[in-house]
């Protein structure tokens, strides 16, 4: 769960539940009591350019190493 929180803090994604919007978001569902593993991160991909998303996610993951 700690690693997931650190990823979310570094990823350039809104930390919110997606309600069908056009912006990418990420969240840790276990935080809300959902029956998922504590380190599970849910990504909802929006309409941003794919390269921007990949670079942001890769940078957040690299920061965890």
N, C-alpha and C positions, 0 to 999 in steps of 0.2 A: 504494500500500500504506500510506503514511503517513496519508493522509486516512481510509482505512478504519479504521486503528488509533485515530485520534483520535475518529472516530464511535463506535466500540465503547467507548472510555473514557468517553464522555459519555452514551451511551444507557442507560436504566434497564432493561437486559435482561441476563440471565445470559449470560456468554460461555462457552458449552459446546455440545456436540453434543446435539441433542434425541433422547431415546430414548422418545418417545411420552408424555412427561409433560404436565402441564396448565399449566406456566408457559412464557411466551415466552422465547426465547433468540436469540442472534445469535453468529455466529462468522465468521472469515475462513479459509475452507478452504485457500487457498494456503499458509497457515502450516504445514499438515500435508502439503504436497507434492501436493495434488490438482491436476489439470490445469484450473485456472480462472484467470482474470485476477487479478493481484495485488491489485487494489482491490475485488474481488467480496466482498460481505458476504451471508451466508446468514441469513435471518430465519425462525424457526420460531414461529408464532403460537400462543399457548396460550389459556386461558380467561379471562384478565383482561378487564375492561371495555374495549371498543374505544376509547373516548374517552381513557382513561389511556394506552393504547399510542400513539395518534396524537400526543398532547401530548408524550410522552417522546421519540418519534422526531423530531418536528418541532423540539423544543428542541435535540436533539443535532445535527441538520442545521443549524439556525440558528447554532449555536456555531462551525460550520466556515466560515461565510461571512465 
